Amino acid sequence: MAGNDEGGEGTRPLLYARDDAQKIHDILLRLGGVKREDAVLVLNGTAEDFLRGLSDVERKAQAAQKRGERTAIFVYYSGHAKDGALRLGDSAIPFAALKNRLAQAPADVRVGIFDACQSGALTRRKGARRAPEFEVQADATESAKGLVILTSSASDEDSQESDLIGGSYFSHHLASGLLGDADRSADGRVSLSEAYAYAYERTVADTSSSAAGAQHPTYSYDFQGNGDLVLTDLVDRREGLVFPANAPGGVYYVVDGRGFVAAEVWKAEGTERRIAVPPGTYTLKRRLPDRLRVGQVTVGGGAMTAVEEARLRDVPFSDDPVKGPGRAHRLTWVSFGLTGEVQSFFDGPVRENLFPSLGLLAAEVNLHGYLRRDWVWGFDIALGGGQSTLHLQGVSDPLPYSFAQLNLGSTICAEFPMGRWVPQLGARLALLGMSRTFQDPALPRQTFLTLTPGIVAGVRYRITPSWGIGVRTRVHYLLYNVDENRSLGYWELAGTVGYEL
């Protein structure tokens, strides 16, 4: 899987290509039977990174073939394409070379799905079609061999993104279909042909009135035995939402905690529908002629949660939970954090006499995407203190004192999202103020105030769309100039609990 928001010179950055790749990657790990060690995810990588990942998958497939196992290679790309090539930043992979590489890959089945402008050029061959579906034998999976290429648009069309769904139209509907809404046969499994037919129909419908015009996915396939391939299995993974047969028909939008549509369910009267969304709290929305019907539902781990019509309520259109970009995809959003920190200076004598090691409690607020996407501008305040003693030359008894420290800091970090894991690297400038009060009233209270620049590195983990935990370390420089000029350094180690609005 690969996603790249950057297309190099002559292109405008995309907003959701990486997110789309991450979404498809997570679905196949959760529902597609793909082992994590067999999956490769390349986000904002180069053409070399992409091909290196493909080589890794090919080696594993070849090793499995030697063990007598049936094999399949699934390649998904979301990003830019231009002038007959995928564009990954300033690097490129020609369509012809990539298609030839897939055709010769050492696997029984090779599937390439490309969500990019003009990607239909990959399917321009005798027999390639721009059509809603292709005919396959549903029971031929065991004998299926060959190559299938699916693209999000025709060779002369642009692939379009949507702020309302937080992704491209094609990948959004592909993901929704893989979660279960494409299961036309109602057997609890979504096949390749079912997923493509669903994504085609919904993509054309959603883009037909757009300024860029209707977008038509395309396909080409060359299968021996005309077989099909199951992509996701909802039977073994009984987790998600079930819409009972007696629930009203219509289109249900499943809105996640970040404010955008995680899945769509097209339900007919008198039929049961299932959608395998991961655990979490969701808002359901169904549009009526003159109002909306909405409500919240929580999906637990390992269980199907039934949608109850009685728990939904009617609201005016003005209260639409999906009427703009989702929080995770707005230009800016805000998060808050509570932090426990340990601070210590590198120099031993400094720790003993000037700046004792201490613990601090901190609060922080962060602006995400304010400077640019995947950058965070944060502000924090930290308080700490304790008891220590000062050892002076010529004085036999140590002088006990209490001390307090106040830090005001501002941090700019670049983030590198990798699914739920988000590594960070950046710089910080802090105003450090410290005071100490001796138990001997004859000794004056001492204060010290200075600016300290530093670097920051850390990682946070998204437990839910709103809540996360993290760990980070900082290294700061401090100029001590009270009685002499001394260059000092200190480190901080912190654990954080955060909440995103």
N, C-alpha and C positions, 0 to 999 in steps of 0.2 A: 504494500500500500504506500502511496506517495501523495503528498499534497504540498503545493508551493504557491504562495500568494504573489510571488514576484516573478515577472517575466522578462526582466532586463529592459534594454533600451527600446523605446517605442511602444511600451505597454503601461497601463495603469495598474497599480497594485490591486489585487483582489482582496476581499474581506474574509471569505469563508472557505477557501480551498483546503487549508490545513485542517479546519474543523470537520469538513466533509470526509476527508481521509481518515481522521481519527474515529469518526462515527462509524464508518463502514468496517474499519478494523475491529472496533469493539464489538459490533454485532456479530461478525464472523467468529470471533473468539468465544462469545457467549452462546450463540445459537447455531453456528455453522460447523461445530466439531473441529475447528482449527486449533491445534495446540500452540500455546504461546511461543514455544521454542522453534516452531516452524514458521512463524509470522515475522515479517520484517516491515517496520514502519519508518518511512523517511519523510520528515517534515522540514520544508524549506531547505532541502538539500540540493546538491548539484546533480548534473547528469551523471557524473562519475559515481556519486552516492547511490543514485537510482540503479545504475547498471551493476554496481557492486552488490546491492541487495538482491537483485534478480539472479546474479551468479550464485549467491548463497542459497537461494531457494532451489535453483536448478541442481546444485550439488546434493542437496538433501533429497530431492525427488529421484535423482539417479541412484543414490544409495538405497532408497526404498524399492526401486524397481529391481535392483539386484537381489533384494530379499524376497522377491516375488509378489510384492504388494502393488495394488492399483494406485495410480498417482494422478494428481491434478495440480496444476499451477494456476493460481488466480492472481491477476495483476490489476490493480485499480490505481488510476491517476486522476487527480483533480488539480487544475491549474491552467496555465496559459498554453496556447498553441498558436503558432504563426509561421507562415511561409513554409508549410509542409513539415513542421517539426514541433515536438513538445519543447516548451521553453521553461527551463528551471533556472530562474535568476538570469545570469549572463551566459549560461550554458544551454545546449540544445541536444535533442535526440531526434534525428530524422525519422519520419513516419515509416518510410520503406525499410530502414534498418531495424526498427523495433518490431515491425510486423514480421520480418524475416526471422528475427531472433525468437519470437513466440512460436512461429511455425515449426522451428527446429528444436524447440525446448524438449528435454528428455522427460516427457510425462504423457500419460494416456490422454488426458484432457487438458487443454490450455484455454483459459478464459481471460480476455483483456477487456476491461471497462474503462473508457476514457471520457472524462467530463471536462471538456475544453472547447474553446471556440474552434470552429471549422474542423473538428475532430472527425467528421464524417469522411474526410479524405482517407482515413485508415480503412474504410470499408468500400472504397471505390474499386470494384472488381466485378467481373461477370458473376451475376447472381446476387450481388449485394442489394439490399432493399431498404427503403424508408417505409416501414410498415409497422402496424401495431403489434404484430406477433408473428412467430414462426411455428410451423407444425412440427411436433416431435412425438415420439412414443414415450409415454409416461413410465413404461415398465422396462426401458432399455438401459437403465443406468449402468448395469454390470458390464455391458458390452460397448458402452459409448467410448469413442475415440475421435479426437479431432480438435479443431480450433474454432473458437467463437470470439468475435470481436463486437462489442457493443459501444456505441458512442452517444454522447448527449445531444449532438446536433448534426445537421447535414454539413457538407463540405463548404457551403456558402453561407452558413448561419453562425451567429454568435450564441454562446451558451450564457444564460442569464442567471444572476443571483437575486435573492430577495431578502430584504431586511426583516420582513414579517416572519419568515421561517428560519432566518439565521443560516442560510446556506444557498446552494444552487438549487434550482427547481428540480433538475434531473436527479441529483444525488439525494435530495430530500425525499422524493417519491420512491427512489430505489430503496432507501433505508426504511421508509414506512412500509413498503411492500415486503421487505425481508423480515420485518417484525411481525408479519402475519396478515396484513391487509391484502396482499396479492394472492393469498391462498384460495384460488377459485375452486379447486377441487374439494376443499374442506377436509383434506386428509391430514392436516396438521403439519404439512411440509410445504415449503416454498421452493419451486423449481426455478431454474434459470429462465425458462420461457415465460413462466408466470411473472417473475420479477420484472423482466423486460416489458411485457405487455402492459403491466400496471404502470411502470414508470413512463412508458410512451404515452399512454392515454392521459395520465394526469399532467405530464409536462406540456403536452400540446394544449390541453384545456386551460391550464394556468397562464400560459404565455400568449394565447391567441389574441388577447386584447392589449398586450404590452406595446410600448412604443417601438421596440425592436422587432415586433412581429412574432408569429408563432415559431416555436422551436421544435424541430422534428428529430428525435433520436433515430439512429440507424443501426443496422446489424449486418454482419456477414457470418456465415457459419459453414463449416465443412466437416461434418461428422460421418464417420463410418457407422452404419446402423441407424443413423438419424436419431441418436439417443439424446436423452435429457440429463440434467444434473441437478440434484437437490442441493440448494445452497444453505437453507436454514431448516432446522427441525424444531418445531414448537411442541411436539409431543413429549420428548424427553425433558424439556425445560418448561415445567409447568409453573410459570411465573409471569405475572402481568395482569392485564385487565380482560374481563370477559363481559360482553354485552349480551344479556340473555335474549332469547327469542321474543319475549314479550316486551322488550324495550322498544320505544318508538324508532322507526326507520329514519334515515338521514345521515348527514355527514357529521361525525364527532371529531373535534379537534382536541388532542391531548397536549396541553400546554405545560411545559416543565417549570421548575422553580426559577429558571433564568428568564422566563417571559416569552419564549418562542415555541413554535409548534414542534413537539418531539415526534408526533406521529398523527396520522389521520386514519379514521375508520369509516368506511363506506358501508353502512348497514342497511339491508333490505328488511321490510316488514316480515316478521315471522321467522327470521333466521338468527342464529347465534353467531357472533363474531368474537374473535380473540386477537389480542395484540400483546406481544411479549416485551413490553417496556420494562426496563430495570427497576429495582426497588426505589421508592421515593414518593414524594407528594406531588400530585398533579392537579391542574385545573382542567375540567372538562367543559367544552363549549359546543353548543349546537344552536345553529341559527334558525329562528322561526321567522315568519313573514314580517312581524312587527316588533320583535324583541329577541333577546338572547336567553337561552337557558343554560346556566352555568352552575358549577359546584366543584368541591374539592374531593379528591379520593386519594388514599394512601395505599401504595403497593408494597407489601411486605416480601421479604426474601423467601423464595421457595414456595410461593402460594399465589393462586389466582384470586383476584379481587373482583367481585361482581359489582357492576354499575347499577345503582338503584335510582330510578327516575324520581322517587319521592324525595331524595336528598338533593336534587337540583332545584334551583330557584330561578325565577324570571327576573331579568334586569333590562334596562334600556340599552340601546346600542352604544350609548356614550360610555357604558361601563365595560366595553369589550376588553377582555384581558389580552387580546392580540390586536393592537391597533398601532403598533410602531415597532421599532427594532427591539429585540430582546436585550436584556441587561448585559449579557455576555458579549453582545455585538454592537452595543452603542459605541459612539466615539469615546465616551467617558463613562465611568461608573465608579462608585465609592465602596471601599471596604474599611472595616474597623478591626482592631486587634488588641488583645490583652497579652502581655509578655512578662515572663520571668527571666531575669538575666543574671549572669555572674560576670563580674569585671575584675581584672587583675593586671597589674603592671609586670612587664617582663623582668625588670631589674629587682633583685632581691632586697638590697638596702632601701630602695625607693618604696617597696611594699611595707617595709618595717617602720619607716619614719615619716614618709610623706603621704603616700596614697595607699592605704590598706586595701586588700581585696574585700569586695563586698557584693552583696546581692541587691538587685534593684527590681522594682515593679514598674512596668511601663504601659502606657496606652498610646495607640497610634491610629492615624487616619491616612488612607492611601487613595490617590486619584489614579485610576487605571486608564491608559489610553489618552491622557490629557496632552502629553507632549507628542507622542506618536504611538501607534499600536504596539502592544506588548512592552511598553515602558510604564513604569510605576513611579509616581512622585509622592513620597510619603513624608509625614511629619509626626514626630513622636516626642513624648515627655516621659522622663524616668526619674524616680525618686528612690533613694536608698540611704543607708547609714548603719552605724554600729558603734562598738566600743573598741578602743585599742590603747596602746601605751607608746610613749616616745622615749627613746634612749638617747641621752645627751652625753657628750664627752665631759668628763670631770664630775658628773652627777651620778652618784651610786644608785639611787632609787629611780626607777622608771616613772614617768609622768603619765598617769592615766587621763584619757580624754574621750569624749564622745564626738562623733563626726556625722555629717550629713552631706549628701551629694544630690545635685539637681542637674539633669541633662536635658537640653532642648536640641533636637536634631532634625535635619532634613536630608532625605535620601532619594537618589535617583537610581533606579535599577532597570536593567533589561531582563525580561522574562523569556524563557524558552519552553513553552508548553509541550509536554509529552504525555498527553492523556490527562490523567488525574495528577500526575507529578509535574510540578512547575519549578524548575531550577531558576535561580536569580543570581545576577552579578551586577554590582554597581558601586557607586561612590557615596560618601556621606560627609556632611559637615555638621559638627555638633558644638554647642556652647556648653562647656562644662563649668559648673560652679560648685565649690566645695568649701565647707566651713568646719572648724573644730573648736570645741570648747573644753578647756581643761577643768578638772575637778578643783584645782587650786585657784581660788578666786583672784589671787594676785597676778595670775598670768592672763594676758589679754586673749580675746577671741580672735582667731585667725581665719581669713577668707582668701580664696583664690578663684579667679575667673579667667577663662581663656577659650579660644577657638581651637578645635582639634579636627583636622581632616582625616579621612580614613577610607578604607575599602570594605565592601560587604559581599558576602557570598552565602547562599542558603538554598533551601528547597522547601516548598510547601506541597501539601497533599490535600486534594479536594475530597472530603468525606461525602458531602452532598453538594448540589449546585450552590448552596449558600454558605455552608460551614466548611472550614478547613483547619488544618494544623500545620505547623512549620517549625523548622529549626534553621538557625543562621549563626554565622560568626562574623565578627568585625575586628579589624586591626586599625588602630588609630595612632597618629603622631601627636605629640604634645610638646610645646616649648615651655619649659619651666624657667622663669626669669626673676624670681623673687630675690634670692641672694646671689645667684649666678645664672648664666645661661646654660641650660642643659637640655639636650634633645632626648625625650623619653618616648616610650611606646607602650601601649596597653592593648589587651584583647578582651573581647566580650563574646560570650556564648549564650544564646537565647532560645527559648521555646515559646511558640506563639499559638494562640487560638484566635481564628479570624472569622468574621462574618461579612458577606458581601450583600449589598442592597441590590 
